[in-house]
Amino acid sequence: MRIGWRYLAIGIAISVLLSSELLFLGKSRGALFAPTFPLELPIFAVLGSIGGLMTFTSDRTKGVFEYLLAYGVRPGNLFRNGLIATVAMSGIILGTALAIGLGLAEPRGVPLPESFWEALAYYTLPMSFGAALVTSTVGMIWASLSSPRAGLNSPVGIAPMIGTGPTILILLAAETAPTADYYYITGGASAALIVLAVVLLALSSRLMGRERFLSNI
């Protein structure tokens, strides 16, 4: 959280601003909150989860992994630790955003129909964690295979696009499909992202030799 606090703060701040705008601004008087908030929340959850990837790349460039591997730590454990950090960061954003959003909607009497809870269960939660896990896994593999560098062309710089891009495309595809197929598309896509993250994690130890983790500094 210390390393990725900026991304965490951005993810929480934007999600809170979104809920506030949907509840208090405009002429809808909260009518757009239920259909819109669950669909846009995964984008900010993925953005905030970058702190997990930043921790991985920071430890690699500092030579921490060289020390750990010398004492017998398996490369797969390093990836799993990065994913745990990613899940924690995404969970913090989701929990905070939902607590504030629902906490503001309740006193205003904003209706939360069954479709709102279905969107949270079948899209918001699985898509947030699935996209965040894929983002972090791809970023860690990329970081371990490349020379350490900073900026937009680094794994951390590109990672938000890796996670938010599929999230937006899946949402657009689902909204253009028949209503009956909406949750089949979003749920299936979320499950596919989670499976992809698990497969990449399982292959990570085989994709990279131990020497790839050694710092170039």
The 8 nearest C-alpha neighbors of each residue, nearest first, counted from 0:
[[1, 4, 3, 2, 50, 88, 7, 51],
 [2, 0, 4, 3, 50, 5, 54, 7],
 [1, 3, 0, 4, 54, 50, 53, 5],
 [50, 4, 2, 0, 5, 6, 1, 7],
 [3, 5, 7, 0, 1, 6, 2, 8],
 [4, 6, 8, 7, 3, 9, 2, 47],
 [7, 5, 47, 9, 8, 4, 3, 10],
 [6, 8, 47, 4, 10, 5, 9, 11],
 [7, 9, 5, 11, 6, 10, 12, 4],
 [10, 8, 6, 12, 7, 11, 13, 5],
 [11, 9, 47, 43, 7, 8, 13, 12],
 [10, 12, 8, 14, 92, 9, 13, 15],
 [11, 13, 9, 15, 14, 10, 8, 16],
 [14, 12, 16, 15, 10, 11, 9, 17],
 [13, 15, 17, 11, 16, 12, 96, 10],
 [16, 14, 12, 18, 17, 13, 96, 11],
 [17, 15, 13, 19, 14, 18, 20, 12],
 [16, 18, 14, 20, 15, 19, 13, 21],
 [17, 19, 21, 15, 100, 20, 16, 22],
 [20, 18, 16, 22, 17, 21, 23, 15],
 [19, 21, 24, 17, 23, 18, 22, 16],
 [20, 22, 18, 32, 19, 29, 31, 23],
 [23, 21, 29, 19, 20, 18, 28, 32],
 [22, 24, 20, 19, 21, 28, 29, 25],
 [25, 23, 20, 21, 22, 26, 28, 19],
 [24, 26, 27, 23, 28, 20, 21, 22],
 [25, 27, 28, 24, 29, 23, 30, 21],
 [26, 28, 30, 29, 25, 31, 24, 21],
 [29, 27, 26, 30, 22, 23, 25, 24],
 [28, 30, 22, 32, 27, 31, 21, 109],
 [29, 31, 27, 32, 28, 33, 109, 22],
 [32, 30, 29, 34, 33, 35, 21, 27],
 [31, 33, 21, 29, 36, 35, 30, 34],
 [32, 34, 115, 35, 31, 111, 36, 30],
 [35, 33, 31, 32, 36, 115, 37, 38],
 [36, 34, 32, 38, 33, 31, 37, 39],
 [35, 37, 32, 38, 39, 33, 40, 34],
 [38, 36, 40, 123, 119, 39, 35, 118],
 [39, 37, 35, 36, 40, 123, 41, 118],
 [40, 38, 36, 41, 37, 42, 35, 43],
 [39, 41, 42, 37, 43, 38, 36, 44],
 [42, 40, 127, 44, 43, 39, 123, 45],
 [43, 41, 45, 40, 163, 44, 39, 46],
 [42, 44, 10, 46, 45, 41, 40, 47],
 [43, 45, 41, 89, 47, 46, 42, 92],
 [46, 44, 131, 48, 43, 42, 47, 41],
 [45, 47, 43, 44, 48, 159, 49, 10],
 [48, 46, 7, 6, 10, 44, 49, 45],
 [47, 49, 88, 85, 89, 45, 50, 46],
 [50, 48, 52, 51, 47, 46, 53, 6],
 [3, 49, 51, 53, 48, 52, 54, 6],
 [52, 50, 85, 84, 54, 49, 53, 81],
 [51, 53, 55, 49, 54, 50, 135, 56],
 [54, 52, 50, 56, 55, 51, 57, 49],
 [53, 55, 57, 51, 52, 56, 58, 50],
 [54, 56, 52, 58, 53, 57, 81, 59],
 [57, 55, 59, 53, 58, 54, 60, 52],
 [56, 58, 54, 60, 59, 55, 53, 61],
 [59, 57, 63, 61, 55, 56, 60, 54],
 [58, 60, 56, 62, 57, 61, 64, 63],
 [59, 61, 214, 57, 62, 58, 147, 56],
 [62, 60, 58, 59, 63, 57, 214, 216],
 [61, 63, 214, 65, 59, 64, 60, 213],
 [62, 64, 58, 66, 65, 61, 59, 67],
 [65, 63, 67, 66, 62, 59, 68, 212],
 [64, 66, 213, 62, 68, 63, 67, 69],
 [65, 67, 69, 64, 63, 68, 70, 62],
 [68, 66, 64, 70, 69, 72, 65, 63],
 [69, 67, 72, 71, 70, 65, 66, 64],
 [68, 70, 66, 67, 71, 65, 72, 64],
 [71, 69, 68, 67, 72, 66, 65, 73],
 [70, 72, 68, 69, 73, 67, 66, 74],
 [71, 73, 68, 67, 70, 74, 76, 69],
 [72, 74, 75, 76, 71, 68, 77, 204],
 [75, 73, 77, 76, 204, 72, 78, 209],
 [76, 74, 78, 77, 73, 204, 79, 203],
 [77, 75, 79, 78, 74, 73, 80, 72],
 [76, 78, 80, 74, 75, 79, 81, 73],
 [79, 77, 81, 75, 76, 80, 82, 74],
 [80, 78, 76, 82, 81, 77, 83, 75],
 [79, 81, 83, 77, 78, 82, 76, 84],
 [80, 82, 78, 84, 79, 51, 83, 55],
 [83, 81, 85, 79, 84, 80, 86, 78],
 [84, 82, 80, 86, 85, 81, 79, 87],
 [83, 85, 51, 87, 81, 82, 86, 88],
 [86, 84, 51, 82, 48, 88, 83, 87],
 [87, 85, 89, 83, 88, 84, 90, 82],
 [86, 88, 90, 84, 85, 89, 83, 91],
 [89, 87, 48, 91, 85, 90, 86, 84],
 [90, 88, 48, 44, 86, 92, 91, 87],
 [91, 89, 87, 93, 88, 92, 94, 86],
 [92, 90, 88, 94, 89, 93, 95, 87],
 [91, 93, 89, 95, 11, 90, 94, 44],
 [94, 92, 90, 96, 95, 91, 97, 89],
 [93, 95, 91, 97, 92, 96, 90, 98],
 [94, 96, 98, 92, 93, 97, 91, 99],
 [97, 95, 93, 99, 98, 94, 100, 15],
 [98, 96, 100, 94, 99, 95, 101, 93],
 [97, 99, 95, 101, 96, 100, 102, 94],
 [98, 100, 102, 96, 97, 101, 103, 95],
 [101, 99, 97, 103, 102, 18, 98, 96],
 [102, 100, 104, 103, 98, 99, 97, 105],
 [101, 103, 99, 100, 104, 105, 98, 106],
 [102, 104, 100, 101, 105, 99, 106, 107],
 [103, 105, 101, 109, 107, 102, 106, 100],
 [104, 106, 108, 107, 102, 103, 101, 109],
 [107, 105, 108, 104, 103, 102, 109, 101],
 [108, 106, 104, 105, 109, 103, 29, 22],
 [107, 109, 105, 106, 110, 104, 29, 111],
 [108, 110, 104, 107, 29, 105, 111, 30],
 [111, 109, 112, 108, 33, 30, 104, 29],
 [110, 112, 33, 115, 109, 113, 116, 114],
 [113, 111, 114, 115, 110, 116, 33, 117],
 [112, 114, 115, 116, 117, 111, 118, 33],
 [113, 115, 117, 112, 116, 118, 34, 111],
 [116, 114, 118, 113, 33, 117, 112, 111],
 [117, 115, 119, 118, 113, 114, 120, 112],
 [116, 118, 114, 120, 119, 115, 121, 113],
 [119, 117, 115, 122, 121, 116, 120, 114],
 [120, 118, 123, 116, 117, 122, 37, 121],
 [121, 119, 117, 118, 122, 124, 116, 123],
 [122, 120, 118, 186, 117, 119, 182, 123],
 [121, 123, 118, 126, 119, 125, 185, 124],
 [124, 122, 119, 126, 37, 41, 127, 125],
 [123, 125, 127, 126, 122, 120, 119, 128],
 [126, 124, 128, 189, 127, 122, 129, 123],
 [125, 127, 189, 129, 123, 122, 128, 124],
 [128, 126, 41, 124, 125, 130, 129, 44],
 [127, 129, 131, 125, 126, 130, 132, 124],
 [130, 128, 193, 126, 192, 132, 131, 127],
 [129, 131, 162, 133, 132, 127, 128, 126],
 [130, 132, 45, 128, 134, 129, 133, 127],
 [133, 131, 135, 129, 134, 130, 196, 136],
 [134, 132, 196, 136, 130, 135, 131, 137],
 [135, 133, 162, 131, 132, 137, 136, 161],
 [134, 136, 138, 132, 52, 133, 137, 139],
 [137, 135, 133, 139, 138, 134, 132, 140],
 [138, 136, 140, 134, 139, 135, 133, 141],
 [137, 139, 135, 141, 154, 136, 140, 142],
 [140, 138, 142, 136, 141, 137, 135, 143],
 [141, 139, 143, 137, 142, 138, 136, 144],
 [140, 142, 138, 144, 139, 143, 137, 145],
 [143, 141, 139, 145, 140, 144, 154, 138],
 [142, 144, 140, 141, 145, 212, 211, 139],
 [145, 143, 141, 142, 211, 140, 146, 207],
 [146, 144, 142, 143, 141, 147, 211, 148],
 [145, 147, 148, 144, 215, 142, 143, 214],
 [148, 146, 60, 145, 142, 149, 215, 56],
 [149, 147, 153, 146, 150, 152, 145, 154],
 [150, 148, 153, 151, 147, 152, 156, 155],
 [149, 151, 152, 153, 156, 148, 155, 154],
 [150, 152, 156, 153, 157, 149, 155, 154],
 [151, 153, 150, 156, 157, 154, 149, 148],
 [152, 154, 156, 149, 155, 151, 150, 148],
 [155, 153, 138, 157, 156, 158, 142, 141],
 [154, 156, 158, 153, 157, 53, 138, 52],
 [155, 157, 151, 153, 154, 158, 152, 150],
 [156, 158, 154, 155, 160, 159, 151, 152],
 [157, 159, 161, 155, 160, 154, 156, 134],
 [160, 158, 162, 161, 46, 157, 163, 156],
 [161, 159, 163, 158, 164, 162, 157, 156],
 [162, 160, 158, 159, 134, 164, 163, 157],
 [163, 161, 134, 130, 159, 160, 164, 45],
 [162, 164, 166, 160, 42, 165, 159, 161],
 [163, 165, 160, 166, 167, 162, 161, 168],
 [166, 164, 168, 167, 163, 169, 162, 161],
 [165, 167, 163, 169, 164, 168, 170, 162],
 [166, 168, 170, 164, 165, 169, 163, 171],
 [169, 167, 165, 171, 170, 166, 172, 164],
 [170, 168, 172, 166, 171, 167, 165, 173],
 [169, 171, 167, 173, 168, 172, 174, 166],
 [172, 170, 168, 174, 169, 173, 167, 175],
 [173, 171, 169, 175, 170, 174, 168, 176],
 [174, 172, 181, 170, 176, 171, 175, 184],
 [173, 175, 171, 176, 172, 170, 181, 177],
 [174, 176, 172, 173, 171, 177, 178, 181],
 [177, 175, 173, 174, 172, 178, 180, 181],
 [178, 176, 179, 180, 181, 175, 174, 173],
 [179, 177, 181, 180, 176, 174, 173, 182],
 [178, 180, 177, 181, 182, 183, 176, 184],
 [179, 181, 183, 178, 177, 182, 184, 176],
 [182, 180, 173, 178, 184, 183, 179, 185],
 [181, 183, 185, 184, 186, 180, 121, 122],
 [182, 184, 180, 186, 181, 187, 185, 179],
 [183, 185, 187, 182, 181, 186, 173, 188],
 [184, 186, 182, 188, 187, 183, 122, 189],
 [187, 185, 189, 183, 182, 188, 121, 184],
 [188, 186, 190, 184, 189, 185, 183, 191],
 [187, 189, 191, 185, 190, 186, 184, 192],
 [188, 190, 126, 186, 192, 191, 187, 125],
 [189, 191, 187, 193, 188, 192, 194, 186],
 [192, 190, 188, 194, 189, 193, 195, 187],
 [193, 191, 195, 129, 189, 190, 194, 130],
 [192, 194, 129, 196, 190, 195, 191, 197],
 [195, 193, 197, 191, 196, 192, 198, 190],
 [196, 194, 192, 198, 193, 197, 191, 199],
 [195, 197, 133, 193, 199, 194, 198, 132],
 [198, 196, 200, 194, 195, 199, 201, 193],
 [199, 197, 201, 195, 200, 196, 194, 202],
 [200, 198, 202, 196, 201, 197, 203, 195],
 [199, 201, 197, 203, 198, 202, 196, 136],
 [202, 200, 198, 199, 203, 197, 204, 75],
 [203, 201, 199, 205, 200, 204, 206, 198],
 [202, 204, 206, 200, 205, 201, 199, 207],
 [205, 203, 75, 202, 206, 207, 74, 201],
 [204, 206, 202, 203, 207, 208, 201, 75],
 [207, 205, 203, 204, 202, 208, 140, 199],
 [208, 206, 205, 204, 211, 203, 209, 144],
 [207, 209, 210, 211, 206, 205, 204, 212],
 [208, 210, 211, 212, 207, 74, 68, 213],
 [209, 211, 212, 208, 213, 207, 65, 214],
 [212, 210, 209, 208, 213, 143, 144, 207],
 [211, 213, 210, 143, 209, 64, 214, 59],
 [214, 212, 65, 210, 211, 62, 215, 64],
 [213, 215, 62, 60, 216, 59, 212, 61],
 [214, 216, 213, 60, 146, 147, 62, 61],
 [215, 214, 60, 61, 62, 147, 213, 59]]
